[in-house]
Amino acid sequence: MGVLFVLLTLNVCLMKTVTLLIALLFINNCVENKNKEDVVVQYKYEAITRGSSFICIVSENKVIVSTTGTVGNQNLKEVSNEDWGILVKYIELVDLVALENLVPPSDDNKSDKVRIATLTVTTINHSYKSEPFDEGNPPKELVPIIDKIIAIAKTVD
C-alpha cells in the first residue's frame, strides 16, 4: 500500500510539472509573438499647410523625403543602422496606444500660423497616429523622435 501511495504521489507531481512546463512554453510563445507584432517598421512625419508640405518616411532601410511648395521634390536615401537604432530606442519610451491622446503644447496650426504636423508609427499589425500639433512644437514625449526624423531628413540630398 505504501509503494502504491508513493507511485501515485510521484505521478501527480510529474503531471503538475509537465502542465507547468507546457504553460510556460505557451506564455513564452505568446510574448514572443506579441513582441514581433509591436516591432516598428515605419515612421511618417508630416507637416502640411495649404501652400506647402514636408513628408518624411523612415523605415529600417530607407528614408523618403517629399516636399511641395515653390519647389517640390522627392528624394530617397538609405538609413544607417545607427540612426534606425536610435529611433527604435526613442519609440520604446512612448506608449504607442496612447500616441493619439498626447496633448500638444500649442495650437497655432488652427489659425494657419504654422504647418499642421503629425507622426504616424506603423508596426507589423497596426498604425498609430498622433493628434495634430504645431510643426516645431510637438508633445514633449515625441520631441526626441521627431528631432531625429528631421535630422535624418536633412541628410537626404
N, C-alpha and C positions, 0 to 999 in steps of 0.2 A: 504494500500500500504506500509506503514512504517513497519508493522508487517511482511509482506512478505519479505521485504528487509533484516530485521534483521534475519529471519529464513534462508535465502539464505546465508548470511554472516557467520552465525554460521555453516552451513553445509560445506561451503568451508573451514573454519578454522578446522573443525573436520576432513575433508578429508586430509588436509595437515598434521595434527598431526598424523593421522593413517599411512600415507605414510612415514613420518619421522621415526616413531617407527619401521615399517617394515624394512626400510633401515638400521637402527641402529642394529636391530637384525641380519640381513643378514651379515653386516660388521663384527659384533662381532663373528658370527659363522665362517666366513672365517678366521679371525685372529686366533681363537682357533684351527681350522684345520691346518693352516699353522704352528702354534707353535708345534702341535703334530708331524707334518712331519719333523720338524727340531730337534726333540729330538735325541740326540746321543745315539746309542745303543752299539757301539763298537769302540775301538781304537786299531790300529795294528801298532806296531813299528817293523821295520825290519832293521837289519844291516847285510849285506851279502858281502862276497868276495869269491874267488874261493875255498878256503880251509875251510871256516867256516861260520856259520850263527848264528844269535841271533834273535829270533822272540818272541815278547811278545804281546799277545792279551788280552785286558782288556775289560770286559763287566760289567754290573751292578752287576752281581752275582759271577763272577769268573775271574781268571787270568790264562792264559796258557802260560808257558814259554817253548820254544823249542830251543835247541842248537844243532849244529853239529860241527864237527871238530875232534880233537883227541879223545874226549869222547863226545858222543851225548846223549841227553836225553830230555824228555818232562815231565813237572810237572804241576800240577793243584792245585789251592788253591782258597778259597773264597775271595772276595774283601770286605773290610769293607765299611760300608755306608759313613764313614768319607773320606776315600780315593776316592771313587766314586764321592762324593760331591765336593771334591777339583778339580778333573778332569773336572767336569761339569762347575765349576766356571771359570777355566782357559780357556776352549774352548769357553765360551761366549765372551771372549775378542778377538777372532780370527774370521775374515770373512771367513767362510768355502768355499765360491765360489772362493775367492782369494787364497786359500791354495796352489793350483798348480802353482801360479805365484810368491810365495815368493822366494826371491833370497838368495841362500846360501852364507855365507861369505867366503867360500873357496871351492876348487875343487880338493883336493888331491886324492879323490877316483878315479879320471880318470887315475891316474898313479899307482894304487894299493898300495898307501902308507897307506890308511885306508879303512875300510869297507864302502860300499855304504849304506846309511840309507834312509828310507822313513817313513812317517807317513800317515796312511790311517784312516780317520774318517768316520764312517758309521752312517747315520741316517736311519730312517724308510724307506725312499724312494730313498736314493742316497748315493754314496760313494765319498769321496773327498780325493785325494791323492796328497801329496806334491811332489815337484820336488826332485830328489835325492840330498842328501847332505852328507857331511863327518860325519861319526859317531863321536860324541862328539863335533860337531860344527854345530848345526842346525841354521836355520834362527832365529833371535832373538825373533820373535813372538811365536816360538814353544818351546823355551827353558824351560819354566816352565812346560809345558805339558809333554815333553819328560823326563825331570828330575823326574817328579812324576811317570811316567810309569816305569822308570828304578828303582826308589825306591821301587815301588810295586813289581817289578820282583825280587828284591833282597830278599824279604821276603818269596819267594817260595822255598821250600826245593828241 
